[in-house]
C-alpha cells in the first residue's frame, strides 16, 4: 500500500511539473508574439531604418549611412524648413529603378515662391540663410522653364540635396506631395563615426 501511495505522489508531482513547463512555454510564446507585433507596429507607425545609397546629401549624410526616420511626428506638427525627410520617389523621377526612396532637405513650404539667383536661394523675394551647408556652396537651377519663380502648391514641398552640385531633387522633379513623405530623419546611427542626432 505504501509503495502505491508513493507512486501516485510521484506521478502527481510529474504531472504538475509537466503542467508548469507547458504553462511556462506558453507564456514565453505569448511574450514573443507580443514583442513581434510591437516591433512591426513600431516599424510601421513610429520609426524605420533607411540606408543611403547616393551622395546627394553629402556632407551631411554620406553614402552608406544608416539612419532612423521618425514617421509619427508629422502627424503631430507640420513639415518644417530645413527638415531632412525621406520620401517615396516621385513618378517623374527617372533615376535608378532600384531606388524607391529619396532623402533631401525641405527648403520651400506650401504657398511660398522660390527661385535661385547668383548662387543663392530666395523665398518670397528674400535670400535665405542655410547654415547647414558648407561655406561657399552655391545653388543654381531653381526656376520655371521661362526663368521665373516657382510657386509651391498647397500640400507640396520643395526639396534639395545638400550636395547642390550633384543632386537630383525638386529642380528635376518639382515640388513633392505631402503624401509621399515617409518621415523626418532624426538619427544617423551607422557607421559610428557618422553618429549624429538631428534635433
C-alpha positions as a Markdown table, in Angstrom:
| # | Residue | x | y | z |
|---|---|---|---|---|
| 1 | Unk | 0.0 | 0.0 | 0.0 |
| 2 | Unk | 2.8 | 2.4 | 0.9 |
| 3 | Unk | 4.5 | 1.8 | -2.4 |
| 4 | Unk | 1.3 | 2.5 | -4.3 |
| 5 | Unk | 0.8 | 5.8 | -2.5 |
| 6 | Unk | 4.4 | 6.8 | -3.2 |
| 7 | Unk | 3.9 | 6.0 | -6.9 |
| 8 | Unk | 0.7 | 8.1 | -7.0 |
| 9 | Unk | 2.5 | 11.0 | -5.3 |
| 10 | Unk | 5.4 | 10.8 | -7.8 |
| 11 | Unk | 3.0 | 10.7 | -10.7 |
| 12 | Unk | 1.1 | 13.7 | -9.4 |
| 13 | Unk | 4.4 | 15.6 | -9.0 |
| 14 | Unk | 5.5 | 14.7 | -12.5 |
| 15 | Unk | 2.1 | 15.9 | -13.9 |
| 16 | Unk | 2.4 | 19.2 | -12.0 |
| 17 | Unk | 5.9 | 19.7 | -13.3 |
| 18 | Unk | 4.8 | 19.0 | -16.9 |
| 19 | Unk | 1.9 | 21.4 | -16.5 |
| 20 | Unk | 4.3 | 24.1 | -15.2 |
| 21 | Unk | 6.7 | 23.6 | -18.1 |
| 22 | Unk | 3.8 | 23.7 | -20.5 |
| 23 | Unk | 2.5 | 26.9 | -18.8 |
| 24 | Unk | 6.0 | 28.5 | -18.9 |
| 25 | Unk | 6.4 | 27.7 | -22.6 |
| 26 | Unk | 3.0 | 29.1 | -23.4 |
| 27 | Unk | 3.9 | 32.3 | -21.5 |
| 28 | Unk | 7.2 | 32.7 | -23.4 |
| 29 | Unk | 5.4 | 32.1 | -26.7 |
| 30 | Unk | 2.8 | 34.9 | -25.8 |
| 31 | Unk | 5.7 | 37.3 | -24.9 |
| 32 | Unk | 7.5 | 36.5 | -28.2 |
| 33 | Unk | 4.3 | 37.1 | -30.2 |
| 34 | Unk | 3.6 | 40.4 | -28.4 |
| 35 | Unk | 7.2 | 41.5 | -28.9 |
| 36 | Unk | 7.0 | 40.7 | -32.7 |
| 37 | Unk | 3.7 | 42.6 | -33.0 |
| 38 | Unk | 5.1 | 45.6 | -31.1 |
| 39 | Unk | 8.2 | 45.6 | -33.4 |
| 40 | Unk | 6.0 | 45.5 | -36.5 |
| 41 | Unk | 3.8 | 48.3 | -35.1 |
| 42 | Unk | 6.8 | 50.5 | -34.2 |
| 43 | Unk | 8.3 | 50.0 | -37.7 |
| 44 | Unk | 5.0 | 50.7 | -39.4 |
| 45 | Unk | 3.9 | 53.7 | -37.5 |
| 46 | Unk | 6.8 | 55.2 | -35.4 |
| 47 | Unk | 10.4 | 54.6 | -36.5 |
| 48 | Unk | 12.0 | 53.0 | -39.5 |
| 49 | Unk | 15.6 | 52.4 | -40.6 |
| 50 | Unk | 16.8 | 53.5 | -44.0 |
| 51 | Unk | 20.1 | 53.1 | -45.9 |
| 52 | Unk | 21.6 | 55.9 | -48.1 |
| 53 | Unk | 22.8 | 54.7 | -51.5 |
| 54 | Unk | 23.7 | 58.1 | -53.1 |
| 55 | Unk | 25.7 | 61.2 | -52.4 |
| 56 | Unk | 23.1 | 63.8 | -52.8 |
| 57 | Unk | 23.2 | 64.8 | -49.2 |
| 58 | Unk | 27.0 | 64.9 | -48.7 |
| 59 | Unk | 28.5 | 66.1 | -46.4 |
| 60 | Unk | 25.5 | 66.0 | -44.0 |
| 61 | Unk | 24.8 | 62.3 | -44.9 |
| 62 | Unk | 27.4 | 60.2 | -46.6 |
| 63 | Unk | 26.9 | 57.2 | -49.0 |
| 64 | Unk | 26.3 | 54.1 | -46.9 |
| 65 | Unk | 25.0 | 55.8 | -43.8 |
| 66 | Unk | 22.2 | 54.2 | -41.9 |
| 67 | Unk | 19.5 | 56.4 | -40.4 |
| 68 | Unk | 16.4 | 56.3 | -38.3 |
| 69 | Unk | 13.3 | 58.1 | -39.6 |
| 70 | Unk | 10.6 | 59.4 | -37.3 |
| 71 | Unk | 7.3 | 58.5 | -39.0 |
| 72 | Unk | 5.0 | 59.8 | -36.3 |
| 73 | Unk | 5.9 | 63.5 | -35.7 |
| 74 | Unk | 4.4 | 64.9 | -38.9 |
| 75 | Unk | 1.1 | 63.6 | -37.7 |
| 76 | Unk | 1.5 | 66.0 | -34.7 |
| 77 | Unk | 3.1 | 69.0 | -36.4 |
| 78 | Unk | 3.8 | 70.4 | -39.9 |
| 79 | Unk | 6.8 | 69.7 | -42.0 |
| 80 | Unk | 9.4 | 72.4 | -41.3 |
| 81 | Unk | 12.0 | 74.4 | -43.2 |
| 82 | Unk | 15.4 | 72.7 | -43.0 |
| 83 | Unk | 14.0 | 69.2 | -42.1 |
| 84 | Unk | 15.7 | 66.3 | -43.7 |
| 85 | Unk | 13.0 | 64.0 | -45.0 |
| 86 | Unk | 12.7 | 60.5 | -46.6 |
| 87 | Unk | 10.0 | 60.2 | -49.2 |
| 88 | Unk | 8.8 | 57.9 | -51.9 |
| 89 | Unk | 10.5 | 58.5 | -55.2 |
| 90 | Unk | 8.1 | 60.7 | -57.4 |
| 91 | Unk | 6.7 | 59.1 | -60.5 |
| 92 | Unk | 8.5 | 61.6 | -62.7 |
| 93 | Unk | 12.0 | 60.9 | -61.2 |
| 94 | Unk | 13.7 | 58.6 | -63.7 |
| 95 | Unk | 16.8 | 57.9 | -61.7 |
| 96 | Unk | 17.8 | 54.3 | -60.9 |
| 97 | Unk | 14.8 | 51.9 | -60.8 |
| 98 | Unk | 16.4 | 50.2 | -57.9 |
| 99 | Unk | 15.9 | 53.3 | -55.7 |
| 100 | Unk | 12.5 | 53.6 | -54.2 |
| 101 | Unk | 13.1 | 56.2 | -51.5 |
| 102 | Unk | 15.0 | 59.5 | -51.6 |
| 103 | Unk | 16.4 | 61.7 | -48.8 |
| 104 | Unk | 16.5 | 65.5 | -49.2 |
| 105 | Unk | 16.2 | 68.7 | -47.2 |
| 106 | Unk | 13.0 | 70.8 | -47.2 |
| 107 | Unk | 13.7 | 74.3 | -48.4 |
| 108 | Unk | 10.3 | 75.6 | -49.7 |
| 109 | Unk | 7.0 | 75.3 | -47.9 |
| 110 | Unk | 3.4 | 75.3 | -49.3 |
| 111 | Unk | 2.3 | 78.7 | -50.6 |
| 112 | Unk | 5.8 | 80.1 | -50.9 |
| 113 | Unk | 7.6 | 81.2 | -54.0 |
| 114 | Unk | 11.2 | 80.1 | -54.5 |
| 115 | Unk | 14.0 | 80.7 | -57.0 |
| 116 | Unk | 17.7 | 81.0 | -57.2 |
| 117 | Unk | 19.9 | 83.9 | -58.3 |
| 118 | Unk | 23.7 | 84.3 | -58.2 |
| 119 | Unk | 24.0 | 81.1 | -56.2 |
| 120 | Unk | 21.5 | 82.0 | -53.5 |
| 121 | Unk | 18.1 | 80.7 | -52.7 |
| 122 | Unk | 15.3 | 83.2 | -52.4 |
| 123 | Unk | 12.0 | 82.6 | -50.7 |
| 124 | Unk | 9.2 | 85.1 | -51.2 |
| 125 | Unk | 11.7 | 87.6 | -52.6 |
| 126 | Unk | 14.3 | 87.3 | -49.7 |
| 127 | Unk | 17.6 | 85.4 | -49.7 |
| 128 | Unk | 17.5 | 82.7 | -47.0 |
| 129 | Unk | 20.2 | 81.6 | -44.6 |
| 130 | Unk | 21.3 | 77.9 | -44.9 |
| 131 | Unk | 23.6 | 77.3 | -42.0 |
| 132 | Unk | 23.5 | 73.6 | -42.6 |
| 133 | Unk | 25.5 | 74.0 | -45.9 |
| 134 | Unk | 29.3 | 74.2 | -46.1 |
| 135 | Unk | 30.6 | 77.7 | -46.6 |
| 136 | Unk | 30.7 | 78.7 | -50.2 |
| 137 | Unk | 28.1 | 76.3 | -51.6 |
| 138 | Unk | 26.0 | 77.8 | -54.3 |
| 139 | Unk | 22.6 | 76.8 | -55.6 |
| 140 | Unk | 21.5 | 77.2 | -59.2 |
| 141 | Unk | 18.6 | 76.0 | -61.3 |
| 142 | Unk | 15.6 | 76.9 | -59.2 |
| 143 | Unk | 13.2 | 78.5 | -61.7 |
| 144 | Unk | 10.4 | 77.8 | -64.1 |
| 145 | Unk | 11.2 | 76.8 | -67.7 |
| 146 | Unk | 10.8 | 80.5 | -68.6 |
| 147 | Unk | 13.1 | 81.6 | -65.8 |
| 148 | Unk | 10.6 | 82.8 | -63.3 |
| 149 | Unk | 10.0 | 82.0 | -59.6 |
| 150 | Unk | 8.3 | 78.7 | -58.7 |
| 151 | Unk | 5.1 | 78.9 | -56.7 |
| 152 | Unk | 4.8 | 75.9 | -54.3 |
| 153 | Unk | 1.3 | 74.5 | -54.3 |
| 154 | Unk | -0.8 | 73.6 | -51.3 |
| 155 | Unk | 0.4 | 70.4 | -49.5 |
| 156 | Unk | 3.6 | 70.3 | -51.5 |
| 157 | Unk | 7.3 | 70.9 | -50.6 |
| 158 | Unk | 10.4 | 72.0 | -52.4 |
| 159 | Unk | 13.3 | 69.7 | -51.5 |
| 160 | Unk | 17.0 | 70.0 | -52.3 |
| 161 | Unk | 20.1 | 67.8 | -51.6 |
| 162 | Unk | 22.8 | 69.4 | -49.5 |
| 163 | Unk | 25.2 | 68.4 | -52.3 |
| 164 | Unk | 23.8 | 71.1 | -54.5 |
| 165 | Unk | 26.1 | 70.4 | -57.4 |
| 166 | Unk | 25.2 | 66.7 | -57.6 |
| 167 | Unk | 21.6 | 66.1 | -56.5 |
| 168 | Unk | 18.5 | 65.1 | -58.5 |
| 169 | Unk | 15.9 | 67.0 | -56.4 |
| 170 | Unk | 13.0 | 69.4 | -56.9 |
| 171 | Unk | 15.0 | 71.1 | -59.6 |
| 172 | Unk | 14.5 | 67.9 | -61.6 |
| 173 | Unk | 11.1 | 66.5 | -60.5 |
| 174 | Unk | 9.5 | 69.6 | -59.0 |
| 175 | Unk | 7.8 | 70.0 | -55.5 |
| 176 | Unk | 6.8 | 66.8 | -53.8 |
| 177 | Unk | 3.4 | 66.0 | -52.4 |
| 178 | Unk | 3.0 | 65.7 | -48.6 |
| 179 | Unk | 1.6 | 62.2 | -49.2 |
| 180 | Unk | 5.0 | 61.0 | -50.5 |
| 181 | Unk | 6.8 | 61.9 | -47.3 |
| 182 | Unk | 7.6 | 58.9 | -45.0 |
| 183 | Unk | 9.1 | 61.0 | -42.2 |
| 184 | Unk | 11.9 | 63.1 | -40.8 |
| 185 | Unk | 15.4 | 61.9 | -40.4 |
| 186 | Unk | 16.3 | 62.1 | -36.7 |
| 187 | Unk | 19.5 | 60.0 | -36.3 |
| 188 | Unk | 22.4 | 58.6 | -38.3 |
| 189 | Unk | 23.4 | 55.5 | -36.3 |
| 190 | Unk | 25.9 | 53.7 | -38.5 |
| 191 | Unk | 28.8 | 53.9 | -39.1 |
| 192 | Unk | 29.5 | 55.1 | -35.6 |
| 193 | Unk | 32.0 | 57.7 | -37.0 |
| 194 | Unk | 28.9 | 59.3 | -38.6 |
| 195 | Unk | 26.7 | 59.2 | -35.5 |
| 196 | Unk | 24.6 | 62.3 | -35.4 |
| 197 | Unk | 21.2 | 63.3 | -33.9 |
| 198 | Unk | 19.1 | 65.8 | -35.7 |
| 199 | Unk | 17.1 | 67.9 | -33.2 |
